[in-house]
């Protein structure tokens, strides 16, 4: 496989400094899967091209795989000549300094935008030219792609999935190498090595500053992590949290706005009182607080020894940091510390960490979800996690007229996607209970007005005995083993 990088920055031979490979020498290094060679087919002050040639040893690859796959697949495949994760490994191990933008002798040049052209002689692209362009053009590259026929002597076979690709842009060399490192395996949609938790860290590190804003972010993450759902879920949740830190600050400000509206009746305190009462009455000892925010409810639960295990989860890393600080986790006695955990995660994805709990609280969360995300949340909570009891609260839109500071037609929180009246909420909750095998009852939270009802409405879902019996029978039939949701 062959990658060339060309520049017309003058003196062009400075490319050798940035790559830490002298243009007058041929550089060779051995890797477990073959030998890599760096050489310069042209090196003048006007133009300089560095070529990375990777000579893959198919037999060595098979030995490294432990003989996995059929005999033909082991020896007859495209790995020796197409750009793949093998090339990404060479970039990360042999061009580590250039990838990180480090060059002691030419530090200013390493930080400068240069006219660059990268050419991949053969790269597989599952998704065709449109997908290839969707990956690189949002990053500022002009893309030239030539698709190859399966067999030029037999045009009826049609085109292959292989392209010769040329990328041109004026940017830092480290940016170009980083984009190639991440996106080459994405184009190929496979990797030659085992993918685990450390790959998430690599992706976040190399994707910092561009991946979180990329319009194809989710598919990049999924392909890079070879579609392992647990890893993909974790990476996307962390990217979503980290992409705009200022948005988290804004969210806190919006929360303060909502709290200021409700402060006159101490609604949040009363809401937490009612939720605690429901959880305690359920007899639960293992409890989830989904969308735990700054940890106000977990702090209350921690004071009651009925709750032997308390888990708070939130998508906001900043909120979890605040929760850890306010709960003083580092100062708790060991037995107290063992009772509580904080998890970083999204309510949009099934998560095996949420299974097996007796009860869950969802306090003022659902109104922040648009319709598709609300549907995903329903399945995550009521179909996958399936706690025995769920205490869920949301604003009562009818009560908004009672606050003079809230303009007509406005929501209590700028980030609310909806605020339901009592009939709408009860209709939604009854439908959810029916679909997922729960029974539901409704409780008012706060002083109830004769005309508009309470300021907050609560639904308490409890697993229907018949539904639970059917579930136990199904588990016995399949040997008590739940289907695995991911390989992460």
C-alpha positions in Angstrom: 0.0 0.0 0.0 1.2 3.5 -0.9 0.6 6.9 0.6 2.3 10.0 -0.7 2.4 13.5 0.9 3.4 16.4 -1.3 4.0 20.1 -0.5 5.0 23.2 -2.5 5.8 25.2 0.6 9.3 26.7 0.1 11.8 25.4 0.9 9.7 22.3 0.3 12.4 20.0 1.7 11.4 21.2 5.2 8.8 18.4 4.9 11.7 16.2 6.0 12.0 18.1 9.3 8.3 17.8 10.0 8.2 14.1 9.3 11.6 13.5 11.0 12.8 11.6 7.9 15.7 13.1 5.9 14.9 13.5 2.2 18.3 12.1 1.1 17.9 8.8 2.9 15.7 5.8 2.5 14.1 4.8 5.9 12.9 1.3 6.6 11.2 -0.1 9.7 9.9 -3.6 10.5 6.4 -4.1 11.9 4.6 -7.3 12.9 2.7 -7.4 9.7 5.5 -6.3 7.3 8.0 -3.7 6.5 7.4 0.1 6.0 9.7 2.3 3.9 9.8 6.1 3.6 11.5 7.6 0.6 11.3 10.9 -1.3 10.7 10.5 -5.1 11.2 14.2 -5.5 12.9 16.6 -3.1 13.7 20.2 -4.3 13.2 23.6 -2.8 10.1 24.0 -5.0 8.3 20.7 -4.4 8.9 17.7 -2.1 7.0 14.4 -2.0 7.4 11.8 0.8 6.2 8.3 0.0 5.2 5.7 2.7 5.3 2.2 1.2 4.0 -0.6 3.3 4.9 -4.1 2.2 2.5 -6.4 4.0 3.4 -10.0 4.8 0.2 -12.0 4.4 1.7 -15.0 6.2 2.8 -12.8 9.1 -0.7 -11.4 9.3 -2.3 -14.9 9.5 0.1 -15.9 12.3 -0.8 -12.7 14.2 -4.5 -13.5 13.9 -4.1 -17.0 15.3 -5.3 -18.6 12.2 -8.8 -17.0 12.3 -11.0 -17.2 9.2 -11.0 -19.6 6.3 -7.9 -20.7 4.5 -8.7 -18.6 1.4 -9.6 -15.5 3.4 -6.3 -15.8 5.2 -4.1 -15.6 2.1 -6.3 -14.3 -0.7 -7.4 -10.8 0.3 -6.8 -7.1 -0.4 -4.8 -6.4 2.8 -1.4 -6.3 1.2 -2.2 -3.4 -1.2 -5.1 -1.3 0.1 -4.9 1.4 2.7 -6.3 0.1 6.0 -5.8 0.2 9.7 -2.3 -1.3 9.1 -1.3 2.1 7.6 -2.9 3.9 10.5 -0.6 1.9 12.8 2.4 2.9 10.8 1.4 6.6 11.0 0.9 6.4 14.8 4.1 4.5 15.6 6.5 5.9 13.1 5.2 9.4 12.7 4.2 10.0 16.3 5.9 13.4 16.6 4.5 14.6 13.3 1.1 13.4 14.2 1.3 15.3 17.4 2.5 18.5 15.7 6.0 18.4 17.4 9.2 19.5 15.7 11.9 21.2 17.8 13.9 22.5 14.9 10.9 23.9 13.0 8.3 24.5 15.7 6.8 27.5 13.8 6.5 25.4 10.7 4.8 22.6 12.5 2.1 25.0 13.7 1.7 26.6 10.2 -0.8 25.9 7.5 1.0 24.5 4.5 -0.2 23.6 0.9 -0.5 19.8 1.2 -1.5 17.0 -1.1 -2.0 13.5 0.1 -2.6 10.6 -2.3 -3.7 7.1 -1.4 -3.0 4.7 -4.3 -5.7 2.3 -3.4 -8.3 2.7 -0.6 -11.4 0.6 -0.1 -14.6 2.6 0.6 -17.7 0.9 1.7 -20.3 3.6 0.8 -18.8 4.8 -2.5 -17.5 8.2 -3.6 -20.4 10.1 -1.9 -19.4 8.7 1.5 -15.7 9.4 0.8 -16.5 13.0 0.1 -18.8 13.3 3.1 -15.8 12.4 5.3 -13.2 14.7 3.9 -14.9 17.7 2.3 -16.4 19.0 5.7 -12.8 19.1 6.9 -11.8 21.5 4.1 -10.2 19.1 1.6 -10.8 19.1 -2.1 -11.3 15.5 -3.1 -10.4 13.8 -6.3 -11.5 10.2 -6.5 -11.0 7.6 -9.3 -13.0 4.3 -8.9 -11.4 1.2 -10.2 -13.1 -1.6 -12.1 -13.1 -5.1 -10.7 -11.5 -6.3 -14.0 -10.9 -3.9 -16.9 -11.1 -6.8 -19.3 -14.5 -7.7 -18.0 -16.5 -4.5 -17.7 -19.7 -6.4 -17.1 -18.4 -7.1 -13.6 -18.8 -3.5 -12.7 -16.8 -1.3 -10.4 -15.0 -2.4 -7.3 -15.0 -0.6 -4.0 -11.4 0.6 -4.5 -10.5 4.2 -5.2 -7.4 6.2 -5.8 -7.9 9.3 -3.7 -6.1 12.6 -3.8 -6.8 15.2 -1.0 -5.7 18.8 -1.2 -5.8 21.5 1.5 -3.8 24.2 3.1 -3.5 23.2 6.7 -1.1 21.8 9.3 0.6 18.6 8.5 -0.4 17.2 11.9 -4.1 17.8 11.0 -3.7 15.9 7.7 -2.0 12.9 9.4 -4.6 12.9 12.2 -7.5 12.8 9.7 -5.8 10.0 7.7 -5.1 8.1 10.9 -8.8 8.1 11.9 -10.6 8.0 8.6 -8.7 5.4 6.7 -10.1 2.6 8.9 -13.5 4.3 8.7 -13.4 4.1 4.9 -12.4 0.4 5.1 -14.9 -0.3 7.8 -12.7 -2.9 9.5 -9.6 -3.2 11.6 -6.9 -5.9 11.7 -6.6 -5.9 15.5 -8.8 -6.3 18.6 -10.8 -3.1 19.5 -11.3 -2.4 23.2 -11.7 0.5 25.6 -8.4 2.0 24.7 -9.6 2.6 21.2 -12.2 5.0 22.5 -9.4 7.0 24.2 -7.4 7.1 20.9 -10.4 8.2 19.0 -11.2 11.0 21.4 -7.6 12.1 21.5 -7.1 12.2 17.8 -10.6 13.5 17.1 -10.3 16.5 19.5 -11.2 19.8 17.9 -12.9 18.3 14.8 -14.8 15.1 15.3 -17.4 16.5 17.7 -18.5 18.9 15.0 -18.2 16.6 12.0 -21.6 16.1 10.3 -20.8 12.3 9.9 -19.6 12.1 13.5 -21.8 9.1 14.5 -20.9 6.9 11.5 -17.2 7.8 12.0 -17.4 6.7 15.6 -19.3 3.5 14.8 -17.0 2.4 12.0 -13.8 3.3 13.9 -14.9 1.2 16.8 -16.1 -1.6 14.5 -19.7 -1.2 15.5 -19.2 -2.3 19.1 -22.3 -0.8 20.6 -21.0 -0.3 24.1 -17.8 1.5 22.9 -19.8 3.5 20.4 -22.3 4.6 23.0 -19.5 5.7 25.4 -17.6 7.6 22.7 -20.7 9.5 21.4 -21.8 10.4 24.9 -18.4 11.8 25.7 -18.2 13.7 22.4 -21.7 15.1 23.0 -20.7 16.3 26.4 -17.3 17.7 25.4 -18.1 19.2 22.1 -19.3 22.6 23.4 -18.3 23.1 27.1 -19.8 26.6 27.0 -23.2 24.9 26.3 -23.0 23.2 29.7 -22.4 26.5 31.3 -25.4 27.8 29.5 -27.4 24.8 30.6 -26.6 25.5 34.2 -27.7 29.1 33.7 -31.0 27.9 32.2 -31.4 25.5 35.2 -31.0 28.5 37.4 -33.6 30.4 35.4 -36.1 27.5 35.9 -35.2 27.3 39.6 -35.8 31.0 40.0 -39.3 30.7 38.6 -40.2 27.8 40.9 -38.2 29.1 44.0 -41.2 30.9 45.5 -42.9 27.6 46.3 -39.7 25.6 46.9 -40.9 23.3 44.2 -37.6 21.4 43.7 -37.4 20.5 47.4 -41.0 19.3 47.4 -40.4 17.3 44.2 -37.4 15.5 45.7 -39.4 14.8 48.9 -42.2 13.1 46.9 -39.7 11.1 44.8 -37.9 9.9 47.9 -41.2 8.9 49.5 -42.1 6.9 46.4 -38.8 5.1 46.2 -38.8 4.3 49.9 -42.4 3.0 49.8 -41.4 0.7 46.9 -39.1 -1.2 49.2 -36.2 -0.7 46.8 -32.6 -1.1 48.0 -30.9 -0.7 44.6 -31.9 2.6 43.0 -31.0 4.5 39.8 -31.3 8.3 39.4 -31.3 8.9 35.6 -30.3 12.5 34.7 -28.9 13.0 38.2 -27.4 16.4 37.5 -25.6 17.8 40.4 -26.5 14.9 42.7 -29.3 16.4 44.9 -31.4 13.3 44.9 -28.5 10.8 45.4 -27.4 13.0 48.4 -30.8 12.5 50.0 -30.9 8.8 49.3 -27.5 8.3 50.8 -28.8 9.5 54.1 -31.3 6.6 54.2 -29.8 3.2 54.9 -32.6 1.4 53.1 -30.8 2.2 49.9 -27.8 -0.1 49.7 -26.8 0.8 46.2 -27.4 4.3 44.6 -26.3 5.0 41.0 -26.6 8.4 39.4 -26.1 8.8 35.7 -25.9 11.9 33.5 -24.6 12.8 30.1 -22.9 16.0 31.3 -19.4 15.5 32.6 -19.5 18.9 34.2 -22.7 18.0 36.1 -21.1 14.8 37.4 -18.0 16.7 38.6 -20.3 19.0 40.6 -22.2 16.0 41.9 -19.0 14.4 43.1 -17.9 17.6 44.8 -21.3 18.2 46.5 -21.6 14.6 47.6 -18.0 14.8 49.0 -17.3 11.3 47.7 -13.6 11.6 48.5 -14.4 12.2 52.2 -17.0 9.5 52.7 -16.3 6.6 55.0 -15.5 3.4 53.0 -18.8 1.7 53.6 -20.7 4.8 52.6 -18.6 5.2 49.5 -19.3 1.7 48.4 -23.0 2.5 48.3 -22.9 5.2 45.6 -21.6 5.4 42.1 -21.8 8.1 39.4 -21.9 7.0 35.8 -21.3 9.0 32.6 -23.7 7.9 29.9 -26.6 8.8 27.7 -30.2 7.8 28.1 -30.4 7.3 24.3 -28.5 4.0 24.3 -29.1 0.6 25.9 -26.7 0.2 28.8 -26.1 -3.0 30.6 -24.9 -1.0 33.7 -28.6 0.0 34.2 -30.0 -3.5 34.5 -31.1 -5.2 37.8 -32.2 -2.2 39.8 -35.3 -2.3 42.0 -36.3 1.3 41.2 -35.4 4.4 39.2 -36.1 8.1 39.3 -36.4 10.4 36.3 -36.8 13.9 37.7 -37.6 16.7 35.1 -35.8 14.9 32.3 -38.2 13.9 29.5 -39.3 17.4 28.6 -35.7 18.0 27.4 -36.0 15.2 24.8 -37.4 15.7 21.3 -39.8 13.0 20.0 -37.2 10.6 18.5 -35.0 10.7 21.6 -38.1 10.3 23.8 -38.9 7.1 22.0 -35.4 5.8 22.4 -35.5 6.7 26.1 -38.7 4.7 26.6 -37.0 1.6 25.3 -33.8 2.1 27.2 -35.6 2.5 30.5 -38.8 0.4 30.3 -37.7 -2.4 27.9 -34.0 -2.8 28.5 -33.3 -1.6 32.1 -36.8 -2.6 33.4 -36.6 -1.4 37.1 -39.5 -2.6 39.2 -40.6 0.9 40.0 -40.1 4.2 38.1 -40.9 7.6 39.6 -41.0 10.1 36.8 -41.8 13.9 37.0 -42.4 16.6 34.5 -43.8 20.1 34.6 -47.6 20.6 34.3 -48.0 23.2 31.5 -51.4 24.3 32.8 -49.8 25.7 36.0 -47.5 28.1 34.1 -50.2 30.8 34.1 -49.7 31.0 37.9 -46.2 32.6 37.5 -46.3 36.3 36.6 -42.7 36.1 35.6 -43.3 33.5 32.9 -44.6 35.1 29.6 -47.6 33.4 28.0 -46.7 30.6 25.7 -43.1 30.3 27.1 -41.6 27.2 28.7 -40.1 27.2 32.2 -36.7 26.2 30.7 -35.2 27.4 27.4 -34.1 23.8 26.6 -37.5 22.2 27.1 -38.8 20.6 23.9 -42.4 20.4 25.3 -44.4 20.9 28.4 -47.5 18.7 28.7 -50.8 19.4 30.3 -52.2 16.7 32.6 -54.2 14.9 29.9 -51.2 14.8 27.5 -48.9 13.4 30.2 -51.4 10.8 31.4 -52.0 9.7 27.9 -48.3 9.3 27.2 -47.6 7.5 30.5 -50.6 5.1 30.1 -49.4 4.2 26.6 -45.8 3.5 27.9 -47.2 1.4 30.7 -49.4 -0.6 28.3 -46.6 -1.2 25.8 -43.9 -2.3 28.3 -45.9 -4.2 30.9 -46.3 -1.7 33.7 -49.2 -0.2 35.6 -49.2 3.5 36.3 -50.7 5.9 38.8 -50.4 9.6 39.0 -49.5 11.9 41.9 -49.5 15.7 42.2 -46.4 17.5 43.4 -46.8 20.9 45.0 -49.9 22.7 46.0 -52.8 21.7 43.7 -54.9 24.4 42.2 -58.6 23.7 41.6 -58.4 24.9 38.0 -55.0 24.1 36.7 -53.8 21.4 39.0 -50.3 21.0 40.6 -47.1 22.7 39.3 -45.4 19.3 38.8 -47.0 16.0 37.8 -45.7 12.6 38.6 -46.2 9.1 37.2 -45.3 6.1 39.2 -44.8 3.0 37.1 -44.8 -0.5 38.7 -44.2 -3.7 36.8 -47.4 -5.5 36.1 -47.3 -8.9 37.9 -48.6 -10.7 34.8 -45.9 -9.1 32.6 -43.2 -10.1 35.1 -44.4 -13.6 35.2 -44.3 -13.8 31.4 -40.7 -12.4 31.6 -39.6 -15.1 34.1 -41.1 -17.9 32.0 -39.2 -16.5 28.9 -36.0 -16.4 30.9 -36.4 -20.0 32.0 -37.1 -21.0 28.5 -33.8 -19.6 27.3 -31.9 -20.8 30.3 -31.9 -17.5 32.2 -29.5 -15.8 29.8 -30.3 -12.4 28.6 -29.3 -11.6 25.0 -26.1 -9.5 24.8 -26.7 -6.0 23.6 -23.1 -5.3 22.7 -19.6 -6.7 22.6 -18.0 -3.7 24.4 
